[in-house]
Amino acid sequence: MPVVERHESLLRVIDLLREHDAVLVLGNDRALAGIVTSADIALEFGNLAGPFLLIGQIEDQLRWLVSRRLDVRVALERSGSVFPERSPNAEDLTMGNLQRILEHSDNWDMVGIAYDRESFCAELNVVRGIRNAVMHFREPPVGDPFERLKKFASVVQRTYVASSAS
């Protein structure tokens, strides 16, 4: 089993885990300080990448829901947003655009999300704040932002699946 010092690069440890089940880590005093396994790396990857993946899922599914039932340009204009240079498509929509579109009652009714509009949009606003913090490497709002993202992603996923089936 390979042995590394505590200050060794994580990339080196990952390389070693490709060929070994575990890597022993030595402390500054050269005593055994710990062991790293593929499961440890997978857990850390999930903690780091999970929010990015959930945010992408939420954005993609909301874009699909909006574009399926609305003319994006009309929905943006109805919500007070415009793309002056060209006619936008769903891929152009930011989380803020999606929020403004869904806050407008006519857009909401046409999209057909089976939740209370005000509650959904309030939570979307919180998720937008988490998204901005994550994407710009700032401290996310208080609480457990990853858990909040998971719950909201679940709500959006249920709506997406129900709309996909119809």
VOBA-1610 file (N, C-alpha, C; in pm, whole numbers, padded with zeros to 5 digits, always signed):
BEGIN
Met+00085-00118+00000Met+00000+00000+00000Met+00090+00124+00000Pro+00061+00220-00088Pro+00146+00339-00095Pro+00131+00429+00028Val+00236+00503+00052Val+00241+00595+00166Val+00278+00734+00113Val+00208+00837+00162Val+00239+00975+00125Val+00249+01058+00252Glu+00314+01171+00239Glu+00319+01265+00351Glu+00195+01354+00347Arg+00163+01410+00460Arg+00041+01489+00477Arg+00031+01605+00376His+00142+01664+00338His+00140+01779+00247His+00137+01738+00099Glu+00131+01607+00071Glu+00130+01558-00068Glu+00008+01612-00143Ser+00025+01634-00271Ser-00082+01683-00357Ser-00198+01582-00363Leu-00319+01634-00357Leu-00436+01549-00368Leu-00438+01478-00504Leu-00390+01544-00607Leu-00385+01480-00739Leu-00294+01358-00737Arg-00187+01365-00664Arg-00095+01250-00650Arg-00168+01135-00580Val-00241+01168-00474Val-00316+01065-00401Val-00420+01001-00493Ile-00488+01081-00573Ile-00587+01027-00667Ile-00520+00934-00768Asp-00404+00974-00818Asp-00329+00885-00909Asp-00299+00751-00844Leu-00258+00755-00719Leu-00227+00631-00648Leu-00351+00545-00627Leu-00465+00608-00605Leu-00589+00534-00583Leu-00640+00465-00709Arg-00587+00503-00824Arg-00624+00434-00947Arg-00571+00291-00948Glu-00463+00269-00876Glu-00398+00138-00876Glu-00407+00067-00740His-00445+00139-00635His-00448+00081-00500His-00582+00110-00434Asp-00618+00025-00338Asp-00745+00043-00266Asp-00740+00157-00166Ala-00620+00189-00118Ala-00607+00293-00016Ala-00466+00351-00021Val-00452+00468+00040Val-00322+00534+00052Val-00306+00574+00198Leu-00193+00537+00257Leu-00163+00575+00395Leu-00104+00716+00396Val-00141+00795+00496Val-00093+00933+00506Val-00013+00946+00634Leu+00110+00998+00621Leu+00197+01020+00735Leu+00189+01165+00780Gly+00191+01186+00911Gly+00193+01320+00966Gly+00332+01379+00965Asn+00345+01500+01018Asn+00475+01567+01023Asn+00577+01490+01105Asp+00527+01414+01203Asp+00617+01334+01288Asp+00647+01197+01228Arg+00600+01175+01104Arg+00619+01051+01029Arg+00536+00935+01085Ala+00447+00964+01179Ala+00355+00862+01230Ala+00232+00857+01139Leu+00164+00744+01140Leu+00045+00729+01058Leu-00060+00831+01103Ala-00105+00915+01010Ala-00203+01019+01040Ala-00341+00983+00987Gly-00347+00893+00889Gly-00476+00857+00834Gly-00463+00770+00711Ile-00579+00740+00657Ile-00586+00658+00537Ile-00689+00723+00444Val-00660+00724+00316Val-00751+00779+00216Val-00792+00666+00123Thr-00922+00657+00096Thr-00975+00557+00005Thr-01050+00625-00109Ser-01087+00547-00208Ser-01167+00599-00319Ser-01300+00652-00268Ala-01356+00588-00166Ala-01482+00635-00108Ala-01465+00775-00049Asp-01350+00802+00014Asp-01324+00935+00068Asp-01321+01040-00043Ile-01256+01005-00154Ile-01247+01096-00267Ile-01386+01118-00328Ala-01464+01011-00341Ala-01600+01023-00396Ala-01687+01112-00307Leu-01675+01097-00176Leu-01751+01180-00083Leu-01712+01327-00098Glu-01584+01353-00105Glu-01536+01491-00120Glu-01579+01549-00254Phe-01572+01467-00360Phe-01617+01513-00491Phe-01766+01550-00486Gly-01846+01466-00422Gly-01988+01495-00408Gly-02013+01624-00334Asn-01937+01647-00228Asn-01952+01771-00151Asn-01915+01894-00232Leu-01812+01881-00316Leu-01767+01995-00396Leu-01850+02014-00523Ala-01878+01906-00594Ala-01945+01915-00723Ala-02097+01912-00711Gly-02149+01856-00603Gly-02293+01840-00588Gly-02372+01968-00610Pro-02336+02079-00545Pro-02412+02202-00567Pro-02411+02248-00713Phe-02296+02236-00781Phe-02288+02275-00922Phe-02381+02190-01008Leu-02382+02059-00980Leu-02466+01968-01058Leu-02614+01995-01034Leu-02652+02019-00909Leu-02793+02047-00878Leu-02839+02179-00940Ile-02754+02279-00934Ile-02789+02409-00994Ile-02809+02393-01144Gly-02721+02320-01208Gly-02735+02294-01352Gly-02865+02221-01383Gln-02898+02122-01302Gln-03022+02047-01322Gln-03143+02138-01306Ile-03144+02218-01201Ile-03257+02310-01178Ile-03272+02406-01295Glu-03163+02468-01337Glu-03168+02563-01448Glu-03216+02497-01577Asp-03160+02381-01609Asp-03197+02312-01733Asp-03344+02272-01733Gln-03392+02219-01622Gln-03531+02174-01618Gln-03628+02292-01618Leu-03594+02401-01550Leu-03680+02519-01554Leu-03681+02580-01695Arg-03566+02583-01761Arg-03562+02634-01898Arg-03651+02550-01989Trp-03645+02418-01972Trp-03728+02329-02054Trp-03876+02353-02026Leu-03913+02365-01898Leu-04053+02389-01863Leu-04104+02519-01924Val-04022+02623-01916Val-04062+02753-01970Val-04072+02747-02122Ser-03973+02691-02187Ser-03971+02690-02334Ser-04077+02597-02393Arg-04121+02500-02318Arg-04221+02406-02367Arg-04358+02472-02383Arg-04387+02567-02297Arg-04521+02625-02295Arg-04525+02774-02330Leu-04409+02838-02338Leu-04407+02983-02360Leu-04316+03020-02474Asp-04349+03127-02542Asp-04256+03192-02633Asp-04163+03272-02542Val-04035+03239-02543Val-03939+03297-02448Val-03937+03449-02458Arg-03933+03501-02579Arg-03929+03647-02596Arg-04053+03713-02536Val-04170+03658-02564Val-04295+03713-02511Val-04297+03703-02359Ala-04254+03589-02306Ala-04253+03570-02160Ala-04160+03670-02093Leu-04044+03694-02153Leu-03951+03793-02098Leu-04011+03933-02102Glu-04070+03969-02214Glu-04131+04102-02225Glu-04244+04117-02124Arg-04326+04013-02109Arg-04437+04017-02014Arg-04384+04037-01872Ser-04266+03983-01844Ser-04208+03994-01709Ser-04122+04119-01692Gly-04110+04200-01798Gly-04033+04324-01788Gly-03888+04310-01826Ser-03847+04196-01881Ser-03709+04174-01924Ser-03705+04170-02075Val-03597+04221-02132Val-03582+04215-02277Val-03438+04179-02312Phe-03422+04120-02429Phe-03293+04094-02488Phe-03288+04183-02610Pro-03230+04302-02603Pro-03240+04400-02711Pro-03170+04360-02840Glu-03066+04278-02833Glu-02987+04252-02953Glu-03046+04146-03044Arg-03120+04051-02989Arg-03173+03942-03070Arg-03285+03874-02995Ser-03350+03786-03063Ser-03457+03710-03000Ser-03395+03597-02917Pro-03422+03592-02788Pro-03358+03493-02702Pro-03421+03355-02716Asn-03346+03254-02679Asn-03403+03120-02669Asn-03384+03073-02525Ala-03435+02957-02492Ala-03434+02909-02354Ala-03293+02900-02296Glu-03195+02864-02377Glu-03057+02849-02327Glu-02999+02982-02280Asp-03057+03093-02327Asp-03009+03226-02288Asp-03059+03268-02149Leu-03158+03198-02098Leu-03221+03241-01973Leu-03133+03217-01852Thr-03114+03321-01773Thr-03044+03309-01647Thr-03143+03269-01539Met-03093+03236-01422Met-03181+03204-01310Met-03269+03324-01276Gly-03214+03445-01287Gly-03293+03565-01262Gly-03403+03583-01366Asn-03373+03556-01494Asn-03476+03561-01598Asn-03587+03461-01569Leu-03547+03340-01533Leu-03646+03236-01503Leu-03734+03278-01386Gln-03673+03336-01285Gln-03751+03380-01170Gln-03851+03488-01210Arg-03806+03589-01285Arg-03897+03696-01327Arg-04010+03643-01416Ile-03977+03550-01505Ile-04080+03490-01591Ile-04185+03419-01507Leu-04139+03339-01412Leu-04232+03259-01332Leu-04308+03343-01229Glu-04255+03456-01191Glu-04326+03544-01097Glu-04450+03607-01162His-04450+03619-01294His-04564+03678-01363His-04677+03574-01370Ser-04794+03608-01320Ser-04903+03511-01307Ser-04946+03449-01440Asp-04946+03527-01548Asp-04985+03470-01679Asp-04885+03364-01724Asn-04757+03395-01708Asn-04654+03297-01743Asn-04667+03173-01656Trp-04685+03194-01528Trp-04697+03083-01433Trp-04811+02990-01473Asp-04925+03048-01502Asp-05042+02968-01538Asp-05017+02887-01665Met-04947+02946-01762Met-04921+02876-01888Met-04818+02764-01871Val-04720+02784-01784Val-04619+02681-01762Val-04682+02562-01689Gly-04774+02590-01597Gly-04849+02483-01532Gly-04777+02411-01420Ile-04697+02482-01344Ile-04631+02421-01228Ile-04735+02409-01117Ala-04749+02289-01062Ala-04856+02260-00966Ala-04815+02292-00822Tyr-04764+02410-00801Tyr-04727+02458-00667Tyr-04776+02601-00653Asp-04779+02648-00531Asp-04814+02788-00506Asp-04705+02877-00567Arg-04747+02967-00654Arg-04652+03052-00727Arg-04564+03133-00634Glu-04623+03199-00536Glu-04545+03286-00448Glu-04442+03206-00368Ser-04482+03090-00316Ser-04389+03007-00239Ser-04277+02954-00328Phe-04314+02907-00446Phe-04216+02853-00540Phe-04115+02961-00578Cys-04165+03079-00613Cys-04076+03187-00657Cys-03990+03241-00542Ala-04044+03239-00421Ala-03964+03281-00305Ala-03847+03183-00285Glu-03875+03055-00298Glu-03768+02956-00284Glu-03671+02963-00401Leu-03723+02989-00521Leu-03636+03008-00638Leu-03542+03126-00615Asn-03590+03230-00551Asn-03505+03345-00520Asn-03392+03305-00424Val-03424+03225-00324Val-03321+03175-00231Val-03220+03091-00308Val-03269+03001-00393Val-03182+02914-00472Val-03095+02998-00565Arg-03150+03104-00621Arg-03072+03194-00706Arg-02957+03256-00628Gly-02983+03295-00503Gly-02878+03348-00418Gly-02769+03246-00389Ile-02812+03122-00363Ile-02715+03013-00341Ile-02634+02991-00469Arg-02703+02990-00582Arg-02636+02970-00711Arg-02529+03076-00733Asn-02563+03202-00708Asn-02467+03309-00729Asn-02348+03296-00634Ala-02373+03258-00510Ala-02263+03239-00415Ala-02173+03124-00459Val-02233+03013-00501Val-02154+02896-00542Val-02073+02928-00667Met-02137+02987-00767Met-02070+03012-00894Met-01962+03119-00885His-01974+03207-00788His-01874+03314-00772His-01785+03290-00650Phe-01790+03166-00597Phe-01704+03123-00487Phe-01712+03215-00366Arg-01836+03257-00336Arg-01861+03337-00216Arg-01926+03247-00111Glu-01930+03297+00009Glu-01994+03222+00117Glu-02144+03215+00091Pro-02203+03094+00087Pro-02347+03083+00064Pro-02427+03134+00183Pro-02555+03161+00162Pro-02640+03207+00272Pro-02639+03107+00388Val-02685+03151+00502Val-02684+03067+00622Val-02769+02942+00602Gly-02748+02846+00692Gly-02822+02720+00683Gly-02741+02618+00604Asp-02811+02518+00555Asp-02748+02412+00476Asp-02787+02431+00330Pro-02708+02507+00254Pro-02746+02538+00116Pro-02757+02414+00028Phe-02672+02313+00052Phe-02676+02193-00031Phe-02808+02119-00009Glu-02852+02112+00115Glu-02981+02047+00145Glu-03096+02125+00082Arg-03088+02256+00087Arg-03192+02340+00027Arg-03197+02320-00124Leu-03080+02313-00187Leu-03074+02287-00331Leu-03135+02151-00364Lys-03103+02049-00283Lys-03157+01916-00308Lys-03309+01916-00300Lys-03365+01984-00200Lys-03511+01987-00185Lys-03577+02059-00302Phe-03521+02173-00342Phe-03580+02247-00452Phe-03563+02171-00583Ala-03448+02109-00603Ala-03425+02029-00723Ala-03527+01915-00731Ser-03563+01859-00618Ser-03663+01753-00614Ser-03799+01804-00658Val-03836+01924-00613Val-03964+01985-00654Val-03963+02009-00805Val-03857+02067-00855Val-03847+02096-00999Val-03847+01965-01078Gln-03777+01865-01028Gln-03770+01735-01095Gln-03909+01672-01107Arg-03989+01677-01000Arg-04125+01621-01005Arg-04208+01694-01110Thr-04195+01823-01116Thr-04270+01902-01215Thr-04222+01868-01356Tyr-04093+01856-01373Tyr-04034+01823-01503Tyr-04081+01686-01550Val-04078+01588-01462Val-04120+01452-01498Val-04268+01449-01533Ala-04351+01518-01452Ala-04494+01521-01480Ala-04522+01588-01614Ser-04450+01695-01646Ser-04470+01764-01774Ser-04417+01683-01891Ser-04311+01608-01867Ser-04253+01526-01974Ser-04348+01414-02013Ala-04424+01364-01917Ala-04516+01253-01942Ala-04641+01299-02015Ser-04673+01426-02006Ser-04798+01474-02068Ser-04779+01525-02208
//
